[in-house]
Amino acid sequence: MESLKSPVPSGKLLVARSGRGAERFDVPLAKAGSTVTLRLICLGPGAAKVTDGSGGSVLDVAGCNATAAYTTGFTGTNSDRVMRLGVKPSVAWRLLVWG
């Protein structure tokens, strides 16, 4: 968990999406093995979970808090070009991915 004032991660911004409820999103990885940084800001009841293309957990947040940015880095594979954000329908979110 980071402050909303945390510096922007290095790399090119690949994904910038906002929404409400669960979402599937494409990540345009340059190549398999690319290092990716994912940041999630969410507000609403319950947990938030981002999974990679094979269903493995990338980011798991116990409760959304609009005053925090949840950030993680990982190495993407070919299957990670499509990822999923799992939240309750009433949760509002902003997702950013750099690579």
C-alpha positions as CSV (number, residue, x, y, z in Angstrom):
1,M,0.0,0.0,0.0
2,E,1.3,3.4,-1.0
3,S,0.2,7.0,-0.7
4,L,-1.7,8.4,-3.6
5,K,1.2,10.9,-3.9
6,S,3.7,8.1,-4.6
7,P,5.9,8.8,-7.7
8,V,4.9,7.2,-11.0
9,P,6.7,4.0,-11.7
10,S,9.3,3.9,-14.5
11,G,8.4,2.7,-17.9
12,K,5.7,3.3,-20.5
13,L,2.1,3.5,-19.3
14,L,0.4,0.5,-21.0
15,V,-3.0,0.5,-19.4
16,A,-5.1,3.3,-17.8
17,R,-8.6,2.2,-17.0
18,S,-11.4,3.2,-14.6
19,G,-14.6,1.5,-13.9
20,R,-17.0,-0.1,-11.5
21,G,-17.3,-3.9,-10.9
22,A,-15.3,-6.8,-12.2
23,E,-13.3,-6.2,-15.5
24,R,-11.2,-8.1,-17.9
25,F,-8.4,-6.0,-19.4
26,D,-5.7,-6.4,-22.1
27,V,-2.0,-5.7,-21.2
28,P,0.1,-5.0,-24.4
29,L,3.3,-6.6,-23.2
30,A,6.3,-5.9,-25.5
31,K,7.4,-9.5,-25.0
32,A,7.1,-12.4,-22.6
33,G,9.4,-11.8,-19.6
34,S,8.7,-8.1,-19.5
35,T,8.6,-6.5,-16.1
36,V,5.3,-4.8,-15.3
37,T,4.2,-2.6,-12.5
38,L,0.5,-2.5,-11.6
39,R,-1.2,0.1,-9.4
40,L,-4.8,-0.1,-8.2
41,I,-6.9,2.5,-6.4
42,C,-10.4,1.3,-5.4
43,L,-13.3,2.4,-3.2
44,G,-16.1,0.2,-2.1
45,P,-17.0,-2.8,0.1
46,G,-15.0,-6.0,0.0
47,A,-11.8,-7.2,-1.5
48,A,-10.1,-6.6,-4.8
49,K,-8.1,-9.2,-6.6
50,V,-6.1,-8.9,-9.9
51,T,-5.2,-12.2,-11.6
52,D,-2.9,-13.0,-14.4
53,G,-3.9,-14.9,-17.6
54,S,-3.5,-18.3,-16.0
55,G,-5.7,-17.2,-12.9
56,G,-2.7,-16.8,-10.6
57,S,-2.9,-13.9,-8.1
58,V,-1.0,-10.7,-9.0
59,L,-2.5,-8.4,-6.4
60,D,-4.9,-9.2,-3.5
61,V,-6.3,-6.4,-1.5
62,A,-8.3,-7.3,1.7
63,G,-10.4,-4.0,1.6
64,C,-10.5,-1.1,-0.8
65,N,-9.4,2.3,0.6
66,A,-9.6,5.3,-1.6
67,T,-6.7,7.1,0.2
68,A,-4.2,4.4,-0.8
69,A,-2.6,3.0,-4.0
70,Y,-1.9,-0.7,-4.1
71,T,1.1,-1.4,-6.2
72,T,3.0,-4.6,-7.2
73,G,5.5,-5.6,-9.8
74,F,5.7,-8.9,-11.7
75,T,7.2,-10.5,-14.8
76,G,4.6,-11.0,-17.5
77,T,4.3,-14.1,-19.6
78,N,2.4,-14.6,-22.9
79,S,-0.7,-15.6,-21.0
80,D,-0.6,-12.3,-19.0
81,R,-1.7,-10.3,-22.0
82,V,-5.2,-10.7,-20.6
83,M,-5.8,-10.1,-16.9
84,R,-8.8,-9.8,-14.7
85,L,-9.8,-7.5,-11.8
86,G,-12.3,-9.2,-9.4
87,V,-14.4,-6.8,-7.2
88,K,-18.0,-6.5,-6.1
89,P,-20.3,-4.7,-8.6
90,S,-20.4,-1.5,-6.4
91,V,-16.7,-1.0,-6.2
92,A,-15.2,1.9,-8.2
93,W,-11.6,1.6,-9.3
94,R,-8.7,3.0,-11.3
95,L,-6.1,0.6,-12.7
96,L,-2.7,1.6,-14.2
97,V,-0.1,-0.6,-15.6
98,W,3.5,0.4,-16.7
99,G,6.0,-1.8,-18.5
